[in-house]
Amino acid sequence: MNNSKEMLNIAVEAMKDKKAEDIRIIDISKVSVIADYFVIASGNNPNQVKAIVDNIEEKLFKAGCEDPKVEGYNSATWVLLDYKDVVFHVFSADDRRFYDLERIWRDGVEIDIENI
């Protein structure tokens, strides 16, 4: 799959299926070359964070995406899934507040998850 928007739709639905909280999509394509989109979400505990991540990976694999680079899965406080054009960040609530990626990437454009 090469379509970032289709990937976003599939992944957001996978996140919603596992009750991810405060899902945000930031278009960073005009401010960085590392990716086109960051998707940020939270889980309430390490088990939920892992469930969200597992569901994203499963749904995107079934849609034909290559396996991502994964960081932080074992600790499950901040898990990063790097699909090249789209990078997913699934946080525990405390780590999300601490790292505050939305503030760091505020030069990007937030996209309404209902309009992707």
C-alpha positions as CSV (number, residue, x, y, z in Angstrom):
1,M,0.0,0.0,0.0
2,N,1.4,3.4,-1.0
3,N,-1.5,5.6,-0.1
4,S,-0.9,7.4,3.1
5,K,-4.5,8.5,3.5
6,E,-5.8,5.0,3.1
7,M,-3.2,3.9,5.7
8,L,-4.4,6.6,8.1
9,N,-8.1,5.5,7.7
10,I,-7.3,1.9,8.4
11,A,-5.0,2.7,11.4
12,V,-7.4,5.2,13.0
13,E,-10.2,2.6,12.8
14,A,-7.8,0.0,14.4
15,M,-7.1,2.5,17.2
16,K,-10.8,3.2,17.8
17,D,-11.4,-0.5,17.9
18,K,-9.1,-0.7,20.9
19,K,-10.5,2.5,22.5
20,A,-7.4,4.6,22.0
21,E,-7.9,8.1,23.4
22,D,-7.3,11.5,21.9
23,I,-6.3,10.4,18.5
24,R,-4.5,13.2,16.6
25,I,-3.1,13.3,13.1
26,I,-0.5,16.0,12.3
27,D,0.5,16.6,8.7
28,I,4.3,17.4,9.0
29,S,5.1,17.1,5.3
30,K,5.8,20.8,4.9
31,V,7.9,21.1,8.1
32,S,10.0,17.9,8.0
33,V,11.4,15.2,5.6
34,I,11.1,12.4,8.1
35,A,7.5,11.6,7.4
36,D,4.3,13.0,6.0
37,Y,2.1,12.3,9.0
38,F,2.4,11.7,12.7
39,V,-0.5,10.0,14.4
40,I,-0.6,10.3,18.2
41,A,-2.9,8.4,20.6
42,S,-3.0,7.3,24.2
43,G,-3.8,4.2,26.1
44,N,-4.7,3.9,29.8
45,N,-2.2,1.2,30.7
46,P,0.6,-0.9,29.1
47,N,-1.8,-3.7,28.1
48,Q,-4.0,-1.2,26.2
49,V,-1.1,0.5,24.6
50,K,0.1,-2.9,23.3
51,A,-3.4,-3.9,22.1
52,I,-3.6,-0.6,20.1
53,V,-0.2,-1.2,18.6
54,D,-0.9,-4.8,17.8
55,N,-4.2,-3.9,16.1
56,I,-2.6,-1.2,14.0
57,E,0.1,-3.6,12.8
58,E,-2.4,-6.4,12.1
59,K,-4.9,-4.2,10.1
60,L,-2.1,-2.6,8.1
61,F,-0.4,-5.9,7.4
62,K,-3.7,-7.3,6.1
63,A,-4.0,-4.2,3.9
64,G,-0.6,-4.9,2.3
65,C,1.7,-2.7,4.3
66,E,5.3,-3.8,5.0
67,D,6.3,-4.4,8.6
68,P,7.2,-1.2,10.4
69,K,10.2,-0.4,12.5
70,V,9.0,-0.6,16.1
71,E,10.5,1.0,19.2
72,G,9.4,0.9,22.8
73,Y,7.0,-2.1,22.6
74,N,8.4,-3.9,25.7
75,S,8.0,-0.9,28.0
76,A,4.7,0.1,26.4
77,T,4.8,3.7,27.7
78,W,5.7,5.1,24.2
79,V,5.5,2.8,21.3
80,L,6.6,4.2,17.9
81,L,5.6,2.4,14.6
82,D,7.5,3.8,11.6
83,Y,5.8,3.1,8.3
84,K,8.1,5.7,6.5
85,D,5.5,8.2,5.4
86,V,3.3,7.7,8.5
87,V,4.7,7.4,12.0
88,F,2.4,6.3,14.8
89,H,3.1,7.2,18.4
90,V,1.0,5.4,21.0
91,F,1.6,6.7,24.5
92,S,0.6,6.1,28.1
93,A,-1.3,9.2,29.3
94,D,1.6,10.3,31.5
95,D,4.3,10.0,28.9
96,R,2.1,11.7,26.3
97,R,1.8,14.7,28.6
98,F,5.5,14.7,29.4
99,Y,6.8,14.5,25.8
100,D,4.0,16.7,24.3
101,L,4.6,15.9,20.7
102,E,1.6,18.1,19.7
103,R,3.5,21.1,21.0
104,I,6.8,20.1,19.5
105,W,5.2,19.6,16.0
106,R,2.8,22.6,16.3
107,D,4.1,23.9,12.9
108,G,2.4,20.9,11.3
109,V,-1.3,21.0,10.3
110,E,-3.7,19.0,12.5
111,I,-6.1,16.9,10.4
112,D,-9.6,16.1,11.7
113,I,-9.7,12.3,12.0
114,E,-13.2,12.3,10.6
115,N,-12.1,14.0,7.4
116,I,-9.1,11.8,6.2
